[in-house]
């Protein structure tokens, strides 16, 4: 009899903490902008900032399986800076500057999280701020990066 009552109160508590409007707001904030064999990329629509040909936005990468540091095929997410070899994480968020004219991107900040929903703590974070420290790199054709670039550059 105690378990059903506990379940009831957990449901009531969740209903009080997260209203349907808040849940919809959080879901609509992060829009899927690309998918690969290894992860889904979501753009935070509330952080999109345009300055002429450049767009800045936070992008969240949710991996289908936890990533072990310094391993392939996750090298772009796993290698810089190097993590201890036994480190694993399930999602990452990057602050990116996309140049819509040159079709390049530069990472300004990266945060790696233990869990896919960014709970469980930060594994590591680093910054290339100010922007002049970030190295622009060409976006590979037919890639998830190209899908994200297309999405953010289409927003006005």
C-alpha positions in Angstrom: 0.0 0.0 0.0 2.9 2.4 0.6 4.4 2.1 -2.9 1.2 3.3 -4.7 0.9 6.2 -2.3 4.6 7.1 -2.9 4.0 6.9 -6.6 1.0 9.2 -6.3 2.9 11.8 -4.4 5.8 11.7 -6.8 3.4 12.4 -9.7 1.8 15.3 -7.8 5.3 16.7 -7.0 6.3 16.5 -10.7 3.1 18.2 -11.7 3.8 21.0 -9.3 7.4 21.5 -10.4 7.0 21.2 -14.1 3.8 22.7 -15.6 2.9 21.7 -19.1 3.8 25.2 -20.4 7.3 24.8 -18.9 7.8 21.4 -20.4 6.7 22.6 -23.8 9.0 25.7 -23.5 12.0 23.5 -22.7 11.2 21.1 -25.6 10.8 23.9 -28.1 13.9 25.7 -26.9 16.2 22.9 -28.2 15.5 22.0 -31.8 17.0 19.0 -33.5 19.3 20.3 -36.2 21.3 17.2 -37.3 21.9 13.6 -36.6 24.8 11.2 -37.2 25.3 7.5 -36.6 26.7 8.5 -33.1 24.8 11.5 -31.8 21.9 14.0 -32.3 22.7 17.7 -32.4 20.3 20.2 -30.9 20.4 24.0 -31.3 19.3 26.2 -28.4 17.0 28.6 -30.3 17.1 31.1 -27.4 20.8 31.7 -27.8 20.9 32.3 -31.6 22.6 35.7 -32.2 23.3 37.0 -35.7 26.0 39.6 -36.5 26.0 40.1 -40.3 27.3 36.8 -41.7 28.0 35.2 -38.3 25.7 33.3 -36.1 26.5 32.3 -32.5 24.6 29.6 -30.7 24.8 26.9 -28.1 24.6 23.3 -29.6 24.0 20.2 -27.5 25.3 16.8 -28.7 23.5 13.8 -27.2 25.4 10.6 -27.8 23.6 7.3 -28.4 26.2 5.6 -26.2 28.6 7.0 -23.6 31.9 8.3 -25.0 35.2 7.1 -23.7 37.8 9.8 -24.0 40.5 9.7 -26.7 38.8 7.1 -28.8 37.5 7.0 -32.3 35.1 7.7 -33.9 34.5 10.5 -31.4 37.9 12.2 -31.9 36.5 15.7 -32.4 34.7 15.5 -29.0 37.3 13.4 -27.2 40.7 14.8 -28.0 40.9 18.4 -27.1 42.0 18.9 -24.4 43.0 15.4 -23.5 40.9 13.7 -20.8 42.1 10.7 -18.7 41.6 7.6 -20.7 39.0 6.2 -18.3 36.8 9.3 -18.6 33.3 8.8 -20.1 30.5 11.3 -20.9 27.2 11.1 -22.6 26.6 14.7 -23.9 28.4 17.9 -24.7 27.5 21.5 -25.3 29.4 23.8 -27.4 29.2 27.5 -28.0 29.8 27.9 -31.7 30.3 30.8 -34.1 29.1 29.9 -37.6 30.2 32.0 -40.6 27.4 31.6 -43.1 29.3 33.3 -45.9 32.6 31.3 -45.5 30.8 28.0 -44.4 33.1 27.7 -41.3 32.6 27.2 -37.6 34.7 27.9 -34.5 34.2 26.5 -31.1 34.3 29.1 -28.3 33.4 26.9 -25.4 32.8 23.2 -24.7 31.3 21.5 -21.7 31.1 17.7 -21.4 28.5 16.1 -19.1 28.3 12.7 -17.4 24.6 12.2 -18.5 22.8 12.9 -21.7 20.4 15.4 -20.0 23.4 17.4 -18.6 22.7 16.1 -15.1 25.2 14.1 -13.1 27.9 16.8 -13.3 30.4 18.3 -15.6 33.3 16.1 -16.8 35.2 18.9 -18.2 34.8 22.4 -19.6 37.1 24.7 -21.5 37.0 28.0 -23.4 38.6 29.6 -26.4 37.3 33.1 -25.5 37.8 35.7 -26.6 36.7 34.7 -30.1 40.1 35.6 -31.6 41.5 32.5 -29.9 39.1 30.2 -31.7 40.3 28.6 -34.9 37.7 28.6 -37.7 37.4 25.3 -39.6 35.6 24.4 -42.8 32.3 22.6 -42.3 32.5 19.2 -44.0 29.9 18.7 -46.8 27.1 16.2 -46.1 27.9 16.1 -42.4 25.9 16.8 -39.2 27.9 20.0 -39.0 26.6 21.1 -42.3 23.1 20.4 -41.2 23.6 22.5 -38.1 25.2 25.3 -40.1 22.2 25.2 -42.5 19.8 25.4 -39.6 21.4 28.3 -37.8 22.1 30.3 -41.0 18.5 30.0 -42.1 17.3 31.7 -38.9 16.8 35.5 -39.1 
